[in-house]
Amino acid sequence: MFGKLGPMELILILVIALVVFGPSKLPDIGKAFGKAIRQFKTHASKISEDIDVSEELDLDEKSDK
């Protein structure tokens, strides 16, 4: 019930954002939000790669002993 956003909830959020910020600010807010999500995904993938490399190095060190 609380875990999913349906179409009605998304429409309600969009209407509230439209009232609060106005139609001229919504495109700028959308661009900033999209950029933030893109940066988050990039950094999350880099962290994931670093963890994988670290685990591989740990396995190599353990096998050498």
N, C-alpha and C positions, 0 to 999 in steps of 0.2 A: 504494500500500500504506500509506504513512504519512500521506497527505493527507486521508483520509476517516475519519470516525468512524461506525462501524456501530452497530446496536442492541446488540450484545453489549458493545462498548466503553463505550457510554453506561450500560448496566446495571452494569457493573463499576465505573465511576466513581461512580455513585449509591450502590452498596453500600459502597465505601470511604469516601465522605463520611458515610454513615449511621453507620458504625463509629467514625469519627474524631470527628465532631461530635455525634452522638446525634440522636434523632428530634425533640427539642424545639427544637433550634437550626436545623434545616434550613429551615423556612419563613422565618426571619429572614435567613438567608444567601441564600436565593432572592430575597427582596424586595430586599436590598441589591445583589445581582448584576444584577437587572433594572433597578434605578434607575441603576446605573453605566452599563449599556449604553445606556439611554435618553438619559442626559446626554452620553455619547460621540457618539451619533448626532446629537443636537441641535447640539453644538459642531462636529462634522465638517461638517454641512450649512451652518452659518454661515460656516465657513472657506471652503467651496466657493463660496458666494455672494459672499464678499468677493473671492476670486480672480477670479471671473467679472466682477464690477464693475470691478476693477482692470484686467483685460485690455481691457474695453470703453473705459475711459478712456484707456488707452495707445493704442488704435487711433484714438480721436477726436483725440488730440493729434498723432499721426503724420499723419493726413489733413489737419489744419489747416496743416501746414508745407508 
